């Protein structure tokens, strides 16, 4: 495993590892993320093995809302929330638009997607074809890492590259809001509260 900084050279190196089928750890504005190219079945399988998690769909982060619109179907609510709260720590669950790989969706008709508030994460996604898998860099059931050391202590040598951005700004993983049905509901509480979502929709 190689450790790189969040400068241009470091992100270019990390993105090449991702494009070539590797697995990376990188900082977001919430916690450290574990990512790979969603187009690579072997890399996504590695992530599930590293996390020791169940066969769940893998969330994505995009470099921009334009990229996200190509992947999922945005309704009026999603458009308004993305306009007001992206880039930021809000993941939206929406119906998939593209025939996205089953190794990402795990057979589901929806995808979790967001544009992160972290410039580092957005740049890394942008250098990696606009989108990367983004799940927290921890073993399933363990604490989510806010520092490079915490992530390294959990995952050690199981990844190919580590982007060290220092401590993250946030305390919690991103809020997850399901907009795939007739009613919206928060499936995971996080930095974006229900009140903030309501205010964004009313504004």
C-alpha positions in Angstrom: 0.0 0.0 0.0 1.2 3.5 -0.9 0.3 6.6 1.1 -0.2 9.8 -0.9 -1.2 13.4 -0.1 -4.3 15.3 -1.3 -2.3 17.3 -3.8 -2.5 17.0 -7.6 0.2 14.3 -7.8 -1.3 12.3 -5.0 -4.8 12.3 -6.4 -3.6 11.5 -9.9 -1.8 8.5 -8.5 -4.8 7.4 -6.5 -7.1 7.8 -9.5 -4.9 5.7 -11.7 -4.9 2.9 -9.1 -8.7 3.1 -9.1 -9.0 3.1 -12.9 -6.6 0.1 -13.0 -8.9 -1.9 -10.7 -7.4 -1.0 -7.3 -9.0 -0.1 -4.0 -8.4 3.2 -2.3 -9.1 4.9 1.0 -9.7 8.7 0.9 -11.1 11.5 3.0 -14.6 13.0 2.6 -16.2 15.8 4.6 -17.8 13.2 6.9 -15.6 10.1 7.4 -12.8 8.3 5.5 -14.2 6.4 2.5 -13.3 3.1 0.8 -13.7 3.2 -2.9 -13.1 1.7 -6.3 -14.3 1.9 -9.9 -18.0 0.8 -10.0 -17.4 -0.7 -13.4 -14.9 -3.3 -12.0 -16.5 -6.4 -10.5 -13.3 -7.7 -8.9 -12.6 -4.4 -7.1 -16.2 -4.2 -5.8 -16.0 -7.7 -4.6 -12.7 -6.8 -2.7 -14.5 -4.0 -1.0 -17.2 -6.3 0.3 -14.6 -8.7 1.5 -12.5 -6.0 3.1 -15.6 -4.6 5.0 -16.8 -8.1 5.8 -20.3 -6.8 5.1 -23.5 -8.4 3.8 -24.4 -8.4 0.2 -25.7 -4.9 0.1 -25.8 -2.3 -2.7 -22.7 -0.1 -2.9 -23.2 3.7 -2.6 -21.6 6.1 -5.1 -20.1 9.6 -5.1 -19.9 11.8 -8.1 -17.8 14.7 -9.2 -20.9 16.8 -10.1 -24.7 16.7 -10.2 -24.4 16.4 -14.0 -22.7 13.0 -13.6 -25.3 11.9 -11.0 -28.1 12.8 -13.4 -26.7 10.3 -15.9 -26.9 7.5 -13.3 -30.2 7.9 -11.5 -33.6 9.4 -12.2 -34.0 12.8 -10.5 -37.6 13.8 -9.4 -38.6 17.3 -8.5 -37.7 16.7 -4.8 -34.3 15.3 -5.6 -33.5 18.2 -7.9 -34.4 20.8 -5.2 -32.4 19.0 -2.5 -29.4 18.6 -4.7 -29.6 22.2 -5.7 -29.7 23.3 -2.0 -27.7 20.7 -0.2 -25.1 19.4 -2.7 -22.2 19.3 -2.6 -22.7 18.0 0.9 -23.2 15.1 3.3 -26.6 13.9 1.9 -27.0 10.7 0.1 -30.1 10.3 -2.0 -31.6 6.9 -2.9 -33.1 7.1 -6.3 -34.2 4.8 -9.1 -31.3 3.8 -11.3 -31.3 5.3 -14.8 -28.5 3.4 -16.4 -28.3 -0.4 -16.6 -25.9 -0.3 -13.8 -23.7 -3.3 -13.0 -25.3 -5.9 -10.7 -22.2 -6.1 -8.6 -23.0 -2.5 -7.5 -26.8 -2.6 -7.3 -26.8 -6.2 -5.9 -30.0 -6.6 -7.9 -31.8 -3.5 -6.6 -33.6 -1.0 -8.8 -32.2 1.9 -6.8 -28.8 3.5 -6.1 -27.5 5.6 -3.2 -25.6 8.6 -4.7 -24.2 12.0 -3.6 -21.9 14.8 -4.6 -19.6 15.2 -1.6 -18.7 18.4 0.1 -15.1 17.4 0.2 -13.1 18.9 -2.7 -10.6 16.1 -2.4 -13.3 13.4 -2.9 -14.9 15.3 -5.8 -11.5 15.7 -7.5 -10.7 12.0 -7.0 -14.1 11.0 -8.5 -13.5 13.4 -11.4 -10.2 11.9 -12.2 -11.8 8.4 -12.0 -14.4 8.8 -14.8 -16.6 11.0 -12.7 -17.9 8.4 -10.2 -16.5 6.0 -7.6 -17.9 3.6 -5.0 -17.9 5.3 -1.6 -18.5 3.3 1.5 -17.0 4.0 4.9 -13.5 2.7 5.4 -14.2 0.4 8.3 -15.0 -3.2 9.0 -18.8 -3.8 9.2 -20.0 -2.9 12.7 -16.9 -1.1 13.7 -16.5 2.6 14.3 -16.3 4.8 11.2 -12.9 6.4 10.8 -12.4 10.2 11.0 -8.6 10.1 10.7 -6.1 8.3 8.5 -4.7 6.4 11.4 -8.2 5.1 12.5 -8.8 3.8 8.9 -5.3 2.3 8.7 -5.7 0.6 12.1 -8.8 -1.1 10.8 -7.9 -2.0 7.2 -4.1 -2.1 7.3 -2.6 -3.4 4.2 -5.9 -4.5 2.6 -6.0 -1.6 0.2 -3.7 -0.4 -2.7 -3.5 3.3 -2.0 -4.3 5.6 1.0 -5.0 9.3 0.5 -4.1 11.0 3.7 -6.1 14.2 4.2 -5.8 14.5 7.9 -8.8 14.5 10.2 -12.2 14.9 8.5 -14.5 17.8 9.4 -17.5 15.8 10.3 -18.4 13.5 13.2 -21.0 11.3 11.4 -21.4 9.5 8.1 -23.7 11.2 5.6 -27.5 11.4 6.0 -29.3 8.9 3.7 -32.7 9.9 2.3 -34.8 7.5 0.4 -36.7 9.2 -2.4 -37.4 6.1 -4.5 -41.0 5.6 -3.3 -44.1 7.6 -2.9 -42.9 9.0 0.4 -39.4 10.2 1.4 -37.8 8.8 4.6 -34.5 9.1 6.3 -32.9 5.7 6.5 -29.8 6.9 8.3 -29.5 10.1 10.4 -26.4 12.2 9.9 -25.2 15.8 9.5 -28.2 16.9 7.4 -31.2 16.8 9.7 -34.9 16.4 8.9 -35.4 20.1 9.7 -32.7 21.1 7.2 -34.3 18.9 4.5 -37.7 20.4 5.2 -36.3 24.0 5.0 -34.5 23.2 1.7 -37.7 22.0 0.2 -39.7 25.0 1.4 -37.1 27.5 0.3 
